[in-house]
Amino acid sequence: MPQAVVARFQLDTRWYAKYVAGPVDPATGIAVPILGSAAIADSTLIKAARQATTLVTTYPGYAVPELNRRNVRIVMIARSERISSIPEIFRDHGTSWDERYWAGMGGPLTVGTEANLIDNQGGENVYIHEFGHTVDGWSLRYTDPRFGPELDGAYSRARSMGLWNNTYAGSNVGEYWAEGVQSYFDLNRQGPAGGDGVHNDVNTRAELARYDTALFALLDRVYRGTALEPADPPPGTGQMIIGTGSNRCVDVSGGRPEDGVKIQLWDCHGGPEVRWTWRGQQLVNARTGKCLDITGNGTAEGTRVQQWTCNTAGGQLWQFVDGNLRNPQSGKCLDADAWGTANGTQLIIWHCGSNQSNQTWRFQN
């Protein structure tokens, strides 16, 4: 648990024990933290971070800084816990909190549950519903002057047309947005035609586009047709990651198995040391089973990239966007040092440029 995060949020470390970097402000490198107790699985925190990052990734220039300014953090509770297990909420145990295993809440303290995110209890993704509230009420309404009027207008239009009658989405504009987020990512629960008080039969992106064109248009402006999580490649021997400028591959030096081995450019010979497989947001080497890692979990320009035993550190998370491999914790990109193209060139992180050939990569079987 980073001490800077503990101090910033005044966390009670008798309960808080785990941290993963969530969405990152590329200008400062400060992440929205994903937090939990010792009881939560590392994989749950990583999945929560991936999904939260997607929900702000198309607006990183101002969505994430505003979330950080408002001290937003995400807490995931384990299957054995309830919302009132969280120290900030414990004093209210038994009063106002929904204690279902799969329920959550939005706001500066956003809460999701392992039972819902991993086990699908409740039959829908409540986590992105709650973080959708957070993105709406604690970021976009303050930073995007178009967002609030467009959302309010879409809701008024929908109600005047009789859309969302007898559903939760029809209850107020906040739920209208959050339910729309779920349906846009195909993670809402389907109800009967005409509604059951909570859902109707519209619960996918395609159905939403036909049913409520104004809400769909706003969601599509924000999320731009993206998927909530990148699909994992088919199981196998992995793929080569080939540099545009060098036409050489991301390679584990000598195929050695120990932690700390240099990650470098090398000829693309097709062996397992130049093949990588996505595991969530981690890249795992086919020969060693270890992860592409930023040395010391660093964020500074020029920090070397190495291999290391896979863990939950933010220095092992990568996003493939527009040909760049971007580390969300640092906001920096995988880079061939000094524009090198020769075998043995050290790979580092550096601020992401525009179409730089030493920072653009392609995946090839």
N, C-alpha and C positions, 0 to 999 in steps of 0.2 A: 504494500500500500504506500504510494508516494506521500512523503510527509507534507509536500506542498498542497496536495489535495486534502489531506487530513486537516491542515490548518485553515485552508480556505473555507471549508464547509463545516469546520468544528465537529468533525466526526467522532463518535464514541467508538474507539477501537476495541472496546470489550465486545462489540457486536460486529462492526465493520471489519472485514478481513481481506476482501478481494477487490481488485480494481482492473478494469480494462478501459483503454482509451476509446471513447465513442467518436462522434463527429468532431472534426478538428477545424479550428480557424486557421486557414493557411497563412495568414499574415503574422500571427503570433505563435502558432504551434500549440495553443491551449485547446485541450479537448473537453468536450462534455463528458464527465466521468460516468462509467457504468459500474455500479457498486453492488456488493453483496456480503453476506456473512460467510463464515467458513463452510456452511452447509450447502452453498450453491455450487453447482458444477461449473468448471471453467468453460466448458462448451456452451453452456447457457448464456454466460456473459458475452462470449464472442458472438453468438448468434444475435443477441440483443443489440450489440454494437453495430453489426452489419446492417441490421434492419433500420436502426435509428439513423445511421449514416446515409442510407438511401433516401430517407424521408426529408433530408435537408441537402442532399448532394447537388441538386440542380440550382440551389441558391446559396452556395457556400460563401459568397462575398459578403452577405449581410445576415443570413439566417443564423449561422453559428455564432458570430460575434454577439448578436443580441441575446441568444440563449445564454452565453457565457456572462454577459453583462447582468443578466437577471439571475445568475447563480443557479441555473437549471442543472440538476443531476438526475440520473436514472438509477433506481434501486430495484434489483430483481430479488424476489423472495423464493426460497426453496420450497419444495413440496411439503416439508414438515412445518413450514412457517405460515404466519398470517400477516396481513398488512400491519397489524398492531405489534408485530415482532420488531418492527423498525423503531429504533430508539426515539426518533422525533415524534412518533405517533403513539408510543406505548402508553403515555399518560392518558390517552383517550380510549384505551381498550374498553370494549363493551359499550361504547356510546354511539358514535356517528359513522363508524367505518364498516363497509361491506366486507365481511370476513370470508366470503367464498374463496376456495382454493384458487380459482381462475380469474377472479376480479382484479382490477387495477385502478389506477387513478392518474389523471393528468395534472399538469401544473409545474411549478419550480421543483417540487419533489414528485417526479413521475415514477409510478410504481408499475412493474409488470411481474408476472408470476411464472415460475418454471412449469407448473402444472398446465398453464395455458399455452405458453410459447413452445414447449417441447412435446407435451402430451395431448395438446389440442382439447383440453377440458373446456367445456362450453361450446365446442363445435365451431369456433371462429377465433380470429386473432384479435383478442382484446388489447394486447400490448400496443399494436400500431394504432388502434382506436384512441388509446389514452395519449400516446405520444403525438398523435394527430391533433388532439386538443392543445397540447403544449406548443406545437409548431404554429398553430393558428393564434392562440391567445397570448403567447409570450414571445413571438417573433414576427411573423409575417404581417400581422395587423399594425405593427409599429414601424416596419422597415420597408414594406412594399405599399406605396400609396394607392395602388390599384386593387390590392387584394381584398381589403375590407368591403369597399363598395361593391365589388363584383360578387363576393360571397353573399352579402346581404341582399343584393338584387336577385341573385339566383334563387335564394330561399323564398323571397317574396313571390317571385314568379311561380315557383313550384307549388306553393300553398294556394295561390290564386287559381292554379290549374287543377287542384285536387290531387297533386302528386304526394306520395308518402303519407296518405291518410292511414290511420291506425298502425303507425310504425314509430319507432324511436327517432328515426331521422326527421320526422315531422314535428317533434316536440319543441325544438328551438334551433337556432342557426348553428350553435356549436355542435350539437349532435348530428345535424344535417351534414356538416363537414366531416366529422370523425367517422360516421357511418359510410360516407362517400369514399373516404380514404380506404377503408376496408374493402369495399366493393371494387374500387379501382385496381387493387392488387389481388383480386379474386380470393379474398380471405374473410368474407362475411358469411353468415349463416343464412341459408335459404328458408323462407317462410312460405305461407300459402298466398296465392293471389288475393289481393284485397287486404293483406296484413293480418297479423295475430296480436297486435299491440306492440310488437318489437320489430319484426321483420316482415317484408313481403317477399315476392318471388324474384326480386332484382338483387343479385348478389355477386355479379361478375362485371369486369370492365366492359365487355361487349354489351351486356344487358343495360348497364348504366348509360352507355353512349346512346342507346336507342330511347331509353325511358326519360332521362333528365338531361337534355342536351346542354343546358347552361352549367350545371354542376360538373358534368363531364368535361366541358371545355375549360373550366377553371382548373380542375385537377390535372388535366393534360398540359395546361400551361405551366403548372408548377412541377409536374413530374415527368413530362416529356416522353411518355411512352416507356419509361424504364421498367425493369423487373425489380421486385423487392430484394431479391438476392441473385447473384450470378449463378447460373447453372454449373454444377460440377461437371468436369469432363467425364466421358465414359471410363470405367476402370481399365487399367492397362499399364503400360510402361511410362506414361507421361508424355509431355510434349517438350520440344526444344524451344527456347526463348532466344530469338535471333535479333541481333542489333542491326538497325537500318544502316548506320554508317559503316560498320565494320564487317557486316555479314558473318559475324562470329557469334558464338553461343555463350549464354550464361552457364558457367562451369564451376564445379567444385574442384579446386586444385588437386590434381593427382588422384581424384576420387577417394581421398582419405576420409576416414570415418569420424575423426575426433572433432570435438567442439573447437571453434575458432579458426577453422581452415578458411583460407582466402577464397572469396568468390571473384572470378575473373572472366575475361573474354578468352575463348579458345575455339579452335576449329570445330565445326559442327559435324562430328564423326558419328553421331547417332547413339553413342554409348549411354549408359544410365546416368553417368555423372553430368551429362548435359541435358537431362530430361527432368521435368518438374510436373507435379500434379497439384492442382488447387485442392486444398482442404479448408473449406470456408474461405477466409481471406488470407490463409497462409499458403506459401508455396513450398512443397515438400520434394526433396531430391529423391530420384528413383533409386540411386545406388545406396545412399546413406540413411534415408528415412529422416533426415534432419531438415530444418527449416531455413529459408532465406531470412537473414537476421541482420539488423543494424547493430554494430558493435556497441556494447554498453547501453543499449536502449537509447542511443544518442539521437539528437535532433539537429545538431550543428551541420552546416555545410562542410562537406569533405569527410564526414564520418564514414569509415570503411564498412563495407558489407561483407559478412562472413556467413558460415553455416553454424547453427547451434541447435541443441536439443529443443524440440518444439515446446512452447510454453504459452502463457497468456499475455506476454508483454506486447505493448503497442509497437515495438520495433520489429515484430514479425508479421504485421498486417499490411497487406498490399491491395490496391485497387487498380484494375486495368481500364484506363479511361483514355480514349483518343490516342491509343498507341503508347501511352506512358504507363509505367508501373509506379504508382504514387503511394507513399506511406502516409496514411491519414494522421498518425500521431505527430509527425514532423511537418506535414504539408509539403514534403520534398519528394523528388523523383529519383528512381534508379538511374545512375549516370556512369558512363565510361570516363574515368578520370582523365582530365586534360585533353578531352576529345580523342583519346587513344583508340587505335583500331588493331593493334598488334596482339598476338597471343600473349597472355600473361597480364594484360591491362587490368589493374585493380578496379572493381566496381565500388562506387561510393553513392551517397545521396547528395543532391544539389537542388537548389531552387529550380522549379519546373519552368523551362523555357518554352518558346513557341516553335514547334516542329524542329527541335534540335535533333540531329541525326544520332548523337551520342546518348539520347534519352528516349528514343522511340524504338519499339520492339514489336515483333510479331511472334505468334505461337504457331508452331508447325509440328505435325506428327512425324 
